[in-house]
Amino acid sequence: MALSSFGTFLKIGNGGTPTETFTTIAEVRDISGPSFAVGTEDVTNHDSNGWREHIPTIIEGGEVTFDINFVGGATQGFASGSLYDDMIDKTKRNFQIVLPAGVGAGNDTGSFAAYVTGFELSAPVEGVLTASVTLSITGSVTWA
């Protein structure tokens, strides 16, 4: 029952109002995340029968990390509005991760706001110019 992840796209919003336009980030390779977690708070007390007790607190969207074949351009390069530029300017953007059709049972697009918090170029002697990018999610992730 395994499903192929091939054809998953990562898109970046332009911040337009009232309708925002999303552009596919070129040549995305491997994507990890969002990495969801729920924080807990220890509420152990003298009535806990000797067992530690926890309650859930705040949900964390975590990070999305991905590798790209670095080709520059509007979304990848060092120009205004690029991933690198957004990191330097500390710009919050809207993103979408679009799973292949049918994978999410009708909820194939995850939408979230994030900051670019990592951008690492790699230029091996024998290989391809790539970059590893980290997005730190702020707020919720919604699936539609």
N, C-alpha and C positions, 0 to 999 in steps of 0.2 A: 504493500500500500504506500510505499515511499513516493514522494513527489519531487520532481526536478525543480531546482531553484533557478535554472537557466532562464533568462528573460526577465529577471528582477531589475527594476530601474530605480535610481535615486534621483529625485528632482529637487531643484532649488527655486523658491519663489522670488518674484521681482518686487514684492511689497506694494504692488498696484492696488488702488481702490477705485471703484467698489469691487472690481473683479481682479484677483491676483492671477498672474500667469506663471505657470511652472515650466521650467526648462530642464530636460534630462541632462544630468552631468555626464559629459563624454567619457567613454571608455572606462567605466567603473568595473573593477575586477571582483574581488571578494568583499562582501559586506558582512559585518557582525553587528548585532543589536537591532533594535533597542534592547537594553539589558535591564529589565524591570526588577525592582526589589521593593519590599515593604519593610520599613523600619519597625522596630519593636521597642517597647519600654518595659523595663522590669517592674512588676508590681507585686513582687513577693512580699508577703507579710506574715505575721505570727499565726494566722489562720490558714496558711498554705499547706499544711500537713507535711512539711519538710520538702516540698517540691517547689522549684522555681516557677514562677508564673509570669507570663508576658501578655501584653496587649499590642495589637497592631497600631501603628501611628501613620506616618506619611509615606505615600507611594513615590518612588523615585523612578524616573524614566531612564536614567543612566546615560549611556553613551551609544553612539553609532560610530563605528570605525569602518573605514573602507580604503582600499587601494585603487589607484588609477594609473593607467598608462598616461604619463604626463605629456599632453599635447598643447598645453597653453590654452589660449582662447579665452572667451568671455567668462566661462564658469570656473575654469581651472587656473588660468594664468595669474599674472601679477597686475592685471588691469583693474580699474575700478569695478566693484561688484563681484570680483572673483572670490573664491574660497580663501585664498591667501590674504587678499585685501580686507575681507570681512574679519579675519582673525586680527589683523593689525589694528583695524578701526573698532574692534569689539562690537560688531554689528550683529544684532539678533535677526535671524531670518526664519522663514517658514520653509519646511522641507516636506517631501513626501517620499515614502518608500512604497513602490508599487510591485506587488507580488504577481507572478504569472497568473493568468485568468484561471479561476476555479480553485486556487490554492486556499484562499481565505474564506471559502464558502459564501461568496458574495461580499465579504469585507476584505477586499484585496488591497486597499490603499490605507496606509498608516500616515497620518498627518501630525506634525509636531513643530514646535519652535525650538531653535537651538543656536548656540554660539559655536563657531569654529574655534576649538581650543588646542588643536595640534595640526601641524602641516610639516611633514618631513619628506624632503626630496631624497631619492636614491639614484645614483648614477654609477652602476657597476661597469668595470672595464669591458666585460663581455656580458652584455645584457641590454635591457630596455630602461630608458629613463622613466621612473615611476615616482609616485608620491603616496604617502600614507596620511590620511586625514582623520581627525577625530572631531566629532560633533558632540557637545554636551547639551543634552535636552533640558529645557526649562519649561515646566508645566506638564500638561497631560499629553498623551498620545491617543488619538482617536482613530478608529478603524471604520471605514465605510466602503 
